[in-house]
């Protein structure tokens, strides 16, 4: 057995004041974890449980309070959007900057430069300064660099969910191919679909409990039926004022505990993803059907919140407003011809991810 990562009695305590001898708040329990070469491990847990702290310790950015953590071989980390890039340099220059920060020589990076650019899908924007890049473009370029250089261990903090549906699918396929060559991945996520698609085992923080995927529902306190959810029908309609999305969900035992989220990913990389969710819907009417295991959901979204262009709709199902238990990318492709927006909505049309309330019927 060849180990890629070894963690023993690891703990981290942040002081509650500036004094080193002050009583602090532990981030997670003493942790023991051994990761074999070619293994993918997901870090799962609520915000503040220590996922990012653990990854920072493994990356050598943060020192542990007790215990030790060793990473064997060359490692690369993507922990913050834009970290490792210089905002005044263009994409070409930042490939070499980021790669050299990871410990690779100029010649090693140059051999992979064309493959990195092609994989990123942002060839047309490589001459621009990266300060004009969106978060998705930052992650595209960073992932492309890391996954095309000969690293042994990758450390990702919530980055595999960035980008449009096609790029995420491409990234996952590339990571699985890298795994077959002996690559090791430790990544944090809240997305159960991504977790099931990539991870071999799950480390649940702050307890540090290690479990296999078939035991995840019990560990995370949600019932096994959520893994049997099925999308029975998906359709869309565009009226003069609204975009209407309709789905039927089968095997939905607890209809009141399932929320529906739509993410509209634009073809234009400089446009931002727009999100709509029953979690924050201002109008919500629940109409229970005769079949208590089938949930019909109709979402009506005002067209003035969308810019003109082509969108690819991604569907997510959220259990108890916390766990993403189903994710299907590129369910529908849409051509939007926006109407003139009211003045009060202009500020809402920009941002990393826009979450807009609409009319929902269950």
Secondary structure, DSSP 8 states (H G I E B T S, - for coil): --EEEEEEEEEEEEESSS-TTS-EEEEEEEEEEEEETT-EEEEE-STTSSHHHHHHHHTTSS--SEEEEEE-S-EEEE-STTTT--TTSBHHHHHHHHHHHTT--HHHHHHHHHHHHHHHT-GGGTTSBGGG--HHHHHHHHHHHHHHS--SEEEEES-TT-S-HHHHHHHHHHHHHHHHTT-EEEEE-SBHHHHHHH-SEEEETTTTEEEEGGGHHHHTT--GGGGG-EEEEEEEEE-SSEEEEEEEEES-S-GGGEEEEEEEEESSTTS-EEEEEGGG-SEEE----SSTT-EEEEEEEEGGGS-SEEEEEEEEEEETTTEEEEEEEEEEEEEE------GGGGGGG-SSEEE---EEE-
